[in-house]
Amino acid sequence: RLFAAIEAGDIAAVRALYAPDAVIWHNTDGVAQGPEENLVVLQWVVDHLADRRYEEVRRSVTPTGFVQQHVLRFTRRDGSRQEVPACLVVAVVDGRITRIDEYLDSAHLVRITG
């Protein structure tokens, strides 16, 4: 549901999936965000990266949630088609996301930001 909501640009649906005290951490900056901070980032993604698709998805259920590897493909405002491979380790309690650890190669950030 998380990835479908992001693809659809449905930030409210993402918010509903997060536990109120969820932590979202990215290896590229080492910063842990709360849900509202992360939703600001996701809104930027929705506003700036069109045709978002999570492809080549490999997901494994774990005792505490799931791990997903994927390639995010999108179109930047300059019209260039880009892709960023990533891996997320997601903890889920009572159907709500309590933690995401997102790993991607920092060299790929320029593909997102231009």
HELIX and SHEET records of a PDB file:
HELIX    1   1 LEU A    2  ALA A    8  1                                   7    
HELIX    2   2 ILE A   11  LEU A   17  1                                   7    
HELIX    3   3 PRO A   35  HIS A   48  1                                  14    
HELIX    4   4 SER A  106  HIS A  108  5                                   3    
HELIX    5   5 LEU A  109  THR A  113  1                                   5    
SHEET    1   A 6 ALA A  32  GLN A  33  0                                        
SHEET    2   A 6 TYR A  18  HIS A  26 -1                                        
SHEET    3   A 6 ARG A  96  TYR A 103  1                                        
SHEET    4   A 6 ARG A  81  VAL A  93 -1                                        
SHEET    5   A 6 GLY A  65  ARG A  76 -1                                        
SHEET    6   A 6 LEU A  49  THR A  62 -1                                        
END                                                                             
